Amino acid sequence: MKAAVEIYINMIVLILITSSCVFFISSSLRNAQARNFHSTVTAKIEASSGSERVINDSIMEAMKKGYTLNISPVCLYEDKNYYYVELLYEYEIPFMGTKRNSKIEGYAR
């Protein structure tokens, strides 16, 4: 009888450890996807020389993915266009009940 109780407790602990690892890995993947999306948007803006169409399409794509994308022009030099690209997304670990807003910032030249 003692062995059966120990086996059940060990199985419950193993399930909790496994599920927490899965939640941490999935949260890390969401973070990596947001960083990848930010890099892609920055590269698109740079390749199109700041085309309004590309900027609007990127903002719409971000909304579909659940992100908030802010792109604003920055005038450092009169002959060159720079853009400040800010991506806001929600970072969540469901098992722990942790939810926070994260931000990725960058510049497109």
C-alpha positions as CSV (number, residue, x, y, z in Angstrom):
1,M,0.0,0.0,0.0
2,K,2.8,2.4,0.8
3,A,4.5,1.8,-2.5
4,A,1.3,2.6,-4.4
5,V,0.9,5.9,-2.6
6,E,4.6,6.8,-3.4
7,I,4.1,5.9,-7.0
8,Y,1.1,8.2,-7.3
9,I,2.8,11.1,-5.6
10,N,5.9,10.6,-7.8
11,M,3.7,10.6,-10.9
12,I,1.9,13.8,-9.9
13,V,5.2,15.5,-9.2
14,L,6.6,14.4,-12.6
15,I,3.5,15.6,-14.4
16,L,3.8,19.0,-12.6
17,I,7.4,19.3,-13.6
18,T,6.8,18.3,-17.2
19,S,3.9,20.7,-17.6
20,S,5.8,23.6,-16.1
21,C,8.7,22.9,-18.5
22,V,6.2,22.9,-21.5
23,F,4.8,26.2,-20.4
24,F,8.2,27.8,-20.1
25,I,9.3,26.5,-23.5
26,S,6.1,27.7,-25.1
27,S,6.5,31.2,-23.6
28,S,10.1,31.3,-24.8
29,L,8.9,30.4,-28.3
30,R,6.3,33.2,-28.3
31,N,9.1,35.6,-27.2
32,A,11.3,34.4,-30.1
33,Q,8.4,34.7,-32.6
34,A,7.9,38.4,-31.5
35,R,11.6,39.1,-31.9
36,N,11.6,37.4,-35.3
37,F,8.6,39.5,-36.4
38,H,10.3,42.7,-35.3
39,S,13.4,41.8,-37.3
40,T,11.3,41.0,-40.3
41,V,9.4,44.3,-40.1
42,T,12.6,46.3,-39.7
43,A,14.2,44.5,-42.7
44,K,11.1,45.2,-44.9
45,I,11.1,48.9,-44.0
46,E,14.8,49.1,-44.8
47,A,14.3,47.3,-48.1
48,S,11.4,49.5,-49.2
49,S,13.1,52.8,-48.1
50,G,10.2,53.5,-45.7
51,S,7.3,52.9,-48.1
52,E,3.9,53.8,-46.6
53,R,2.3,50.7,-48.0
54,V,4.9,48.4,-46.4
55,I,4.4,50.2,-43.0
56,N,0.6,49.9,-43.2
57,D,0.8,46.3,-44.2
58,S,3.2,45.6,-41.3
59,I,0.9,47.2,-38.8
60,M,-2.1,45.2,-40.1
61,E,-0.1,42.0,-39.9
62,A,1.0,42.8,-36.4
63,M,-2.7,43.3,-35.4
64,K,-3.6,39.9,-36.8
65,K,-0.8,38.3,-34.7
66,G,-1.9,40.1,-31.5
67,Y,0.9,42.6,-31.4
68,T,0.9,46.3,-31.3
69,L,3.4,47.9,-33.8
70,N,4.3,51.5,-33.6
71,I,6.4,53.0,-36.4
72,S,7.4,56.6,-36.4
73,P,9.8,58.5,-38.6
74,V,12.9,60.0,-36.9
75,C,14.7,62.9,-38.6
76,L,18.4,62.6,-37.8
77,Y,19.6,63.8,-41.2
78,E,17.7,65.7,-43.9
79,D,18.7,63.4,-46.7
80,K,18.1,60.0,-44.9
81,N,15.0,58.6,-43.4
82,Y,15.1,56.6,-40.2
83,Y,12.2,54.9,-38.5
84,Y,11.7,54.0,-34.9
85,V,10.1,50.5,-34.8
86,E,8.4,49.5,-31.5
87,L,6.7,46.1,-31.0
88,L,4.5,45.6,-27.9
89,Y,3.4,42.1,-27.0
90,E,2.1,40.1,-24.1
91,Y,4.5,37.7,-22.4
92,E,2.6,35.1,-20.4
93,I,3.4,32.0,-18.4
94,P,0.0,30.4,-17.8
95,F,1.1,27.9,-15.2
96,M,2.5,30.6,-12.9
97,G,-0.2,33.1,-13.6
98,T,2.5,35.6,-14.8
99,K,1.4,38.0,-17.5
100,R,3.3,41.1,-18.5
101,N,3.6,43.5,-21.4
102,S,7.0,43.4,-23.2
103,K,8.5,45.8,-25.7
104,I,11.0,45.4,-28.5
105,E,12.6,48.5,-29.9
106,G,14.7,49.2,-32.9
107,Y,15.5,51.5,-35.8
108,A,15.2,51.0,-39.5
109,R,17.4,53.0,-41.8
